[in-house]
Amino acid sequence: GSRGKTAGRLHMINRRSKEGKITKAIIQQLYEDNIKNYGTLTCYLCLNEVKFGDDCIEHKIPLSRGGNNLFENLGIAHRSCNSKKRMKTPEEYHF
């Protein structure tokens, strides 16, 4: 089910980073803060609503560019926006 997929994604993210682990508590806080800020689950890159199942956790500063797994460096994004952003910073993505 989706719980297994989430655990698998979390394992892959944590395995790649030496800068802390993304915990369930961090994920919960990301989603809660996103909904509080926007009123509904919203992509921080395009500012459009994210439908259930089309969401992902996105590193604002990519791990490959010195980013980390800390709460401040994470956001909720559409899978497609995350894929388009690739290794860019949010500023580079919006340029």
Buried (B, 14 or more C-beta within 10 A) or exposed (E): EEEEEEEEBBEEBEEEBEEEEBEEEBBEEBBEEBEEEBEEBBBBBBEEEBEEEBBBBBBBBBBEEEBBBEBEBBBBBBBEBBEEBEEBBBEEBEE
